[in-house]
Amino acid sequence: MGKSVYSIVLMDEVVQAVDRLAYEAGTNRSNMINRILAEYAQMATPEQRIQNIFSSIEDAISRQNALQLMLNASDAMLSMRSAIRYKYNPSMRYVVELYPHSPDALGELRASLRTQNPSLLLAIGQFYKLWTGLECVYLQGAPRRSETQGGRYTRRLLVPQTEMDSEAAGQAIAGYVALFDACLKTYFEHLDDPTGALRAVEGAYRAGLDAETAGL
């Protein structure tokens, strides 16, 4: 769906009411007007699909204890965090950003660990490398684009080849984040045994991977 600039005349009181709704929804005036008109015309906008996917992710995350939802900085991003068992219990932050108008990518996942501890940075970098290797082996279709930098990992989420509604897409994304987090924690549980860590993480990955998550 494309967007264009239109000139319309509105009552000042209507604009003020729209601005209040936009503020409460954490969006801007243009998006709110577009949303209101789309709802009235019974159309689904890309922004509405994003919010529906996020609602599905939030529902899935709320039913488990490993991940904690955080306050969102944008209506196109959803943030979570999870504690890692390593000395001072550092937190891994996950951000899911969805693209409203991209034909070939649903969005991206960013995992980041803010630390200056060299040992911890080395360990998290080794896990990112292991995770990328597992995806290359077990995921079919187009190669997944990912990159690492320091304590940060970014992974592009593909548009699923099989058509999904918003609820199913949200469940798949939530499942992917949960699998990543579970494998990360498994890795740190076996940090003193590199060979055992590899086997344990691969076992957790294979056990938790499903068709919907594998399609991302």
N, C-alpha and C positions, 0 to 999 in steps of 0.2 A: 504494500500500500504506500503510494507516494503522498507527499505533502506539498501544498502550495500556499502562498500568501493571499488572503482575501481581505477586502475592506468591508466591514459591516458596521452598522449604526446600532448602538445599544443604549438603553437607559442607564444613567449613572448608578441608580439603585441596583439594577441587575448586575452590573460589573462589580459593585461592592459585594453583593451576595456571592458571586462567582469567586471573587478573590478570597472570601472567608472559607468557602468550600475547598479551594485550592490549598490554602494554608493548612487546613485541618488534614488534608490528604497528603501533604508533603510534596506537592507538585506546583506547576505554574499555571497562570491564567489560560494560556493557549491549550495546554493539555486538558485542563478541566472543561473548557468549552467544547473541545473535541469529544471528550468522554460523555458529556451531557447530551450532545447532539447524536452521538453514535447510539447511546442507550435509547433515546427517543425514536431513532430510526431502526432500532433493533439490529444494529451492526456491532460486530466485535472488533475493536481496535487492537493493534499490536500491544499497546500499553495495557489494555485490559487482560490480554492473554498473559502478559508478564505477571500482573498482579494475581491472576488465577493460578499460575504456576507457583508463585511464591506462597500463596495460601496452602497449596498442596504440600510444598516443602515444609512449611511451618507445622502443618498437621502431623507429618511424618516424624519430624524432629521432636515434637512435643511428646511423642509416645515412647521415647527412649531417654536414657540418662547420660549418655556419653557426650553429647553436644548440647551447647547452651546458645540460644538465640540472643543476638545483640541488637542494639538500636541501629537502624539503617540510616546511612548518610544520604541515600538517593533512592528514588522509587524504581530504579533499574538494578539495584544491588541489594543482596540479602547477606547478612553477616552472622557468623557463628564462631564459637571458640570451644576449645577442649584442652584440658590439663594433661600434661605429659609427666609420667613418673620419672623424674630425673632431678635429683638433689632438691632444688628450690621450686619444683613443680611449675616449670614455665608453661605458658599457654600458647597453643597453636591457634591462629586465627584463620578462618576460612571465609572467603568472600565469593559469592556467586553473582556474577554480572550477566544479565541477559541482553541480547542485541534485538531491538525491536524490528529492524529492517534488513537484517542480513539473510540472504538466501541459502548460505552454505554453513553457517555456524549458529548454533542456538545461543551460545554465549561463552563464558570462560569461568574457570575456577582458579582462584588464587589462594594459595596456602602460604602463610608467612609466620616466621618465628623471630621475634625481636630479641636478639641477644648478642653480646659481644664475647661470649665464652667460646674460645677456639675449639675446645673439645666437643661442645654441643653443636657448633656450626659444622664441624667435620662429620659428626654422626648424622645430622639431618641431611647433609649433602650426600652421604652414602645411601641413605634411605631413598632420597629422590632418584638417584641413579638406579637403585634396585627396582623401584616402582616403574620407572620408565622402561626398564628391560622386561619386566613382567607384561606390561601392556603391549610391547612389540611382539611378544611370543603368543599371548592369548587373545588379543583383540583382532578380529578380522576386518576387512574393508580398508578404507583409506587410512594412511598413517596418522596417528594423533600428534598434533603439534603441541609441543611443550618446551619450556625453557626454565632454567634455574639460575638464580643469582643470589649468592650469599645464602641467607635463610629463607629465600622466597622461591616458590614453585608456581608456575602458571601453566594451565592446561586448557586448550581450546575444546569446547564441547560441541560435537557434531550435531547437526540436525538428524534425528533418527531416520533410518531408511524406511521403516514401517511407520505409518502415520499414527501419531499419538495425540490424544486430547490433552488439555492443560493439566488435568489431575494425574494422568499417567506420566507425563513429562516431569512433573514435580516429584513424583514418587521415584522416578529413575534417577534424577539429580540427587535427591536426598540419599538414595541408596549408594550412589557413587561417592558422595562425601563421607558417608558412614563407613564404607569399605576402606577408603583411604585412611581414615582416622583409626579404624580397627587395626589395619596392617601397620600403621605407624607405631601404635602402642605395643603391638606384638614385637616389632623390631627392637624397641627400647627395653622390653622385658628380657630380651636375649642379647643385650648389648655386649656382654662379656664373652660371647661365643659367636663369632662371625659366621661360621658354617651353620650352626644351629639356627641363627637368626634368619639366614637365607631360606632354610627349609621351612621354618615356622611361618615366615611371611608368605612364602609361596603357597603353603597349605591354607592359610587364612584367606588369601586372595582367591584361590580356586574355589574354596567353599562358599565365599560370599558373592562371587560374580554370577549375575543372572543375565538373561537375554536382553532385558531392557537397559540395564546399566552398561552392558557391553556394547550397545549401539550408540552410545554417546561419543 
